[in-house]
């Protein structure tokens, strides 16, 4: 393995920060507020839902250039920040002058209680770094992950539109981004292993320099928990449900962050985040991108990865039905081998995976829909955007004229894992897409699923949803014809 460090090195605004020991396990928001007294970053939900804690985070990309994006700091941990540049709301006015975004919010009365305002300012600042001008829909999409309960969004949107007439300062230059990049590049080939004892328990945080070292370290520390975006791990930790003592951060591994396509399939590296995948699929599988549009806010999409979504094993994961219906395969990597496993056989039970202790998920191979096929994806949740699903479904039909040649239907939220509805699939072959056929398919589906009741819906409600979605599909198709 390469050089070894026992400390994390990153920058906050213009300050170099070195962390070793128990602070590595602090959420970034807590580290900012309680270790650095940067209290402009607010914490409300500790779940990544409200955006009050939004910061801009710069990562070294595959070319070792800093790429900036916004994230929720309440569910980012210090052990994820090695070789990063964190920009907080305090970093916007190092010359004792308000940033144009801040000034515009004042002029257009974009703040009342002010608790949400720093996160909104950071989201809009991120927008100004990416675009020279923007319209109201672009602003509204940018602010999807920022909750404001008292001001209302109209003055905030007006403040944002007014920025089109403003001259933006070179924020990155004022923060010496180029010099920070050079310093981070000098450490990019070293592994990080931090070991310490807290309350009598030994804890370990690992950040491998590359994929080969990651696989070596996974074999050496088989019990280590792999963490990429931490968008679920962070919530579970903040709520006291996850108390992992050993973690390995892998989101920075560019060898498994690729996006590829050819005539027959797409390939996603396991550490590719949802923002990149959404844009990548826009032309090839637009239905998938549409689901990802309402999957999460940008702060979450910028951190969460497809590999983490798969490894988490939730039966209501929004990505899984389409992967099941299109018969995706997973690349499972270890120090000595590579396995290809169909996703339809990867889950052996609730949170039980066909994944060895020395393996990591390296990538996803997703066959493209063939010509003369129909793909429809559904998500039902208590609110349309940014909510956990009650039921999900993917319907994929390959057609021979007006007859169904083959069918693949996957449903989530109706069993311990995402289910392929095999009896329905078999019934649909050689039939046409019409309401009477799908009424019978709905009856068969109700017999095949095994939902439970929880806070998002009763088992009876979930059963009815699955039946309704099948019939909705046929009625929509009939209307198109």
N, C-alpha and C positions, 0 to 999 in steps of 0.2 A: 504494500500500500504506500501511498504518497505521504508527504509530511503530515505530522499530526499536531493539532492544536487542542488545548483544553479550555478554550474560551471562544466566545462568539464576538465577532467584530461587525459593527454596523454604524451608520451615521443617522443622527436625528437633526434635521435641518442642516446646520454646519458643524455640529459637534460629533466628534468620533466617540463611540461608546464601546466599551469592552465589558463583557458580562461572563462571569463564571459562577458556578454554584446554583443555589436554589432559585435565583432570579430568572434562570433560563426557562422555568415553568410558569412564569407570570404571563397573563394576557398582556398584549402590548398596551392596551388602554390603561391597565393598572400600573404598568411600568412608567408610562408617560406621566400619569397623575401623581403617583406616590413615590417614585424614585427621581423623577426629573422635574416635578412641580409644573408640568405643562398641562394646566387644568382646563385649557380651552377645549380639549377633547372630552366630550361628555359621554356618560354611560347611562342608558335608560333600561334597555331590555336584556342586555348581556346575551342576546341570541342572534344578532345580526339582522334584526327585522326593522329597526327604526332609523338607522343611519346616523344617529347623533355622534357616533364615534368614528366617522369616516376620516381616513387619512389617505394620503397619496404615497404609494410604496414603489420604489424603484428596484427592479431586479436586474442582475446581469443575465442577458439573453445568451443564446448559443454562440453569438459572436463576441461575447463579453462586453457588450454595450449595455448601458442602463436603459431599461424600458420601464416607463412609469405607468401606473394604473391605480385606481382607487379601490380600497378594501375597507371592511369593517374591522377596526382594531380590537374590538372586544372579543373576537373569536380568532385572532391571530396571536400566536405565542412568541415569546422572545426566542425560543429555540428555532423558530422558522426564519429568523431575520438575519442570519449570518450573511454578510456581504450584500446587505440591502441599504438603501437610502430612504429613510422615512421623512416625509414632509408633513408637518402638523400646521394647524391654523396659525400658530405663532410664527411659523417660518415664512408667512406671506408678507410680513412687514418688518423685515430686519432693519430697514433704513428708517424706522419710526414713521412710516407713512402707510396708510391703509392701502390695501390692494384694490384695484378697480372693482372687483367683485364685491368687496366689503362696502365700498363707497356707494355702489349702485343699490345694494340692499338697504342702506340707510336712506338714500334719496327717495326710494320708492316704497318705503315703509314695509319692508319685507320681513320684519321681525317684531314679535310682541314679547312673549316671555323670554325668548332668546335661547332656550335650552337646545332646540334643534338647529339653531342658526349656524354654529361652526361646522357641523356636518354638511349642511346645505352649501355653505361657502366653499368647502373643500370639493364637493361634487361639481359645482360650477367651475371652480378653478381647473379641475381635471378636464372639463369640457373645453375651456379656453386653451389648454395645452394641446388638445387634439384637433381643434377646428378654429378657423379664423372668424367664421360667422355661423349662425344657427337660427333655426326657426322654432316656433312654439312646440310642435310635436317632438322635435329633438330634445328640447329642454325638458319636456314632460317625461320623456323616456329616461333621460339622465337622472331625474329626481325620483324615479319609481321607488328606489330604496331609501328615500329620506322622508320620514313621517313628520308632518307638522300639524298639530291638532288645533292651534289657536289662531295663527296668522291667516291661514288659507293660502292657496297656491297662486291666486291671481296676481297679487303684488310681487310675489317671488318671480313669476314668469315675466312680468313687466320689467323687473330689475335685470333679469337675464337678457331679455331682448335689447335693452338699452346698451348692453355691452358690445353690440355690433358696431356702435359708433365710437367705441373707446379704443385707445391705443394700449395694448397690453405690454407690461414690462417683461423683460426676459428673466422670469423667475428662476429658471434652472441655472443661469449664469450667476445670478445674485447669490445663489446657494453653493457656488463653486462645484457644480455637478461634474464638470470635466475632471477636476482634481480628485474628487471623491471616486469617480470611476477608475482612475489610475491606481489609487490606493487599494481599492477592492480587487482589481485585476491581479495585483501582486500576491494575493492570498487564495486565489481561485483554485489552485491545485492541491490544497491541503484538506485533509479530513478533520472533522471536529468530533471529539468524544469528551463529554463532560460527565464526570462521575462525582457524586457527593452523597452524604448521608443527611437525611432530614427526619427528625423525630424517630430516630433509630432505624429508618428504612433507607436502603441504598437506592439511589435513583441514577438513571443514565439517560443522557440526550445525545443522539448521534446525528451528524450530518456528513454523509459520504461525499467525496469530491466528484465521483463519477459512477456510472452504472456498475462497472466491474467491482469497484470497492464496495458499493452497496450490497451486491450479492455475496461478497466475501464476509461482510459484517453481518448480514442476515444469517448466514450459516454459523457465525461465531456467537451471535446473540439471537437464537431462534425465538425467544419469547418476546422480542421487541415488538411494539406496536408501530406499524407504518402510518405516518401522517403526511398528507399532502396539503390540501387547502384548509383542513381542520374545521370546515363549516358545520359538520355534525359533531366531531370530537370536541370542538370548542364549546358548543352548547351543552353537551353532556358533562363536560368538565365544570363549566360555570354553575351548573345546576346540581353538582355533587354526585352525579351518576357514574362518571368515569374517573378513576383514580389510578391511571396507569403510571407505573414507576419507571418504565423503560420505553423510550420513543425514538424512532428514526424518521427524520424529515427527508422526503424524496421529491417534492414538487419541482425542485430545481434541476432534476436529472433530464437534460435535454435529449439524451439518447432515447428516452421513452416519452418525449413530448411532441413527437412528429405528427403531421397530418399528411396523408397520401391518398391518391385516388388513381384508379385506372378504369378501363371500360367496364369492368365487372364488379368492382368492390371499392369501398373506402376503408382506410386503416387509420385508427386513432391511437396514438401513444397514450399510455395510461395516465400520464401527467398532463395531457392536454386539457386546458380548462374549458368551461362551458361557453365562455364568450367566443373563443376561437372556434370551437366546434359548431356553434350556432351559425356563425358567418360562413364557415366552410361548407355546411350542408345546405345553404340557402338555395343553390341551384340544383344540387343533386337529389336531395331528399327534403324538399321544402316543408313537407308536413312535420318533419322532425324539428326544423328550425322554428316553426310556429308554436310547437309545444314548449320549446326552450325560451321563447319570448315571454311566456307567462310562468316559467319554471322558477325564476328567482330574479332579484334585482341585480344590477350590474356589479355591485360590490361583492355579491356572493358568486356570481358567474365568473368573475375575475380570479377567484381563489379556488372554487370547487373544481374537482377533476372527474373525468369519466371513470378512471380507475377507482377512485374513492367511492363513487356512487355505487359501482358494482360490488366492491369489497364490503361495503356497509350492509349489503344484503337485505335491504328493506323491501317488503312485498308491495309497497306503494311508491317505490322509486320511479320517478317520471321517465327515466331513460330506458327502463328494462323492457316494457312491452314491445317496443319496436325492435329491440335487439333480439328478443325471443321470436317474434313473428318472421323476421328476415333471416333467422338461423345464423346469428353471429357466432363467431368463435373467439376464444381468448388465448392470448399468448402468455403462458406461465413460465417465468424464468427463474433458474437457480444458478448457483456457481458452476454447476457441471452439466446442465441440460436445459432444454426448452421443450415444453409440452404445448400442444394445441388442443384445447378442450371446448366442445360446443357449449354455448351458454345454457342451452336447454337441459344439460346434465350437470351444470356447475353447482347448482344449489341442491343440497341433499336434505334440507329441512330449514326451519327458521334460523337464520344466521349461521347455518352450517354449510361450509364451502368445500369444494374439491380443490383445496389449496394446501400444499405441504408447508411445514413450518419454515423451511429454508427457501420458499418460493415467494416471488412477488408477481403481481399482474403487470405484464409489460406492455400489452396492447390489445386492441379490439379489431377484429376483421369483420366488416359488415358488408355482406353482399348487397348490391344495388337492386332495387325493384326492376324486374324485367319489363320489356315492352308488353303492351296489352295486359297490364296488371293494374290493380286498384289497391291503394294503401290509404287507410284512414286511421287517425289517432285521436283518442278521446281522453280528456282529463276532467273529472268532476270533483270539485272541492267547494268548501263553504263560501269562499269568495273566488272570483275569477283569477286574480293575479296573486302571485307570490304566496301561495298557500299550500299546505300539505294535502295531498290527494286523499279523497275518500275512496274513489275507484278510478282505475285507469284501464284503457283497452287499446289494443292494436288489431286491426283487421287487414289482412293482406290476402288478396285473391288474384291468382293468375287465371286469365280468361282465354277461352277458345271460342271466339265469336261472342255470343251472348251467354255462353255456358261457363260455369266455374270449373276450371280444370284442376286446380288444387287450392286449398285454403289453409291459412295459418292464423289462428286467433289466440291472442294472449291477453289475459286479464290480471290486473293487480288489485290488491285490497280485498280479495275474496278467498284468501287461503294463506298458509304460512309462508309461501313463496309465490312469485308470479306463476300463473297456471296457463298452460296450453289447453284449450278446450277441444280435446281430441274427438269427442263424440260429435260436436258441432261441426268440426272440420270435415269429418268423414261424411256426415249427412249432406253437406253443401256441395260435394263433388257431383258434377254433371247436372246441377240445378242452375236456375237463373236467379238473378238478383231481383226479387219481387217481394212485396210485403207478406204474402201468405207463406212463402218459404222461410222468411226470417222470423215469422211468428213461431213456427215450429222450432227453428234454431234457438229462439229465446227460451222455449220450454225445456229443451235439452240442456241449455246452459245452466238453468236453475238447478238441475239435478246433478250437475258436475262440479259446482263450486261449493266451498265450505266457509262462508264468511263468518266473522264474529261481530259482536256489538262492542263499540267503544265510543269515545267522545265525538268522533266524526260521523257516526251513523250506526244504526242498528243493522243486524244481519239481514232483517227483512228489507230494509231500505237498500242495502247493497245488492241484494238479489234482484230487486226491482230495477235498480239502475242498470245492471248488466243486461237484463231483458230489454229495457228501454233503449239502450245504446245500440243493440243489434237491430231493433226495429227502426230506430232513427236512421241508421246507416242505409237501410233499404229504401226508406221513404225519400231520403236526400238523393240517392242514386236515381230513383224513379223520376224525381222532379227534374234532374239534370237531363235525363233522356227525353 
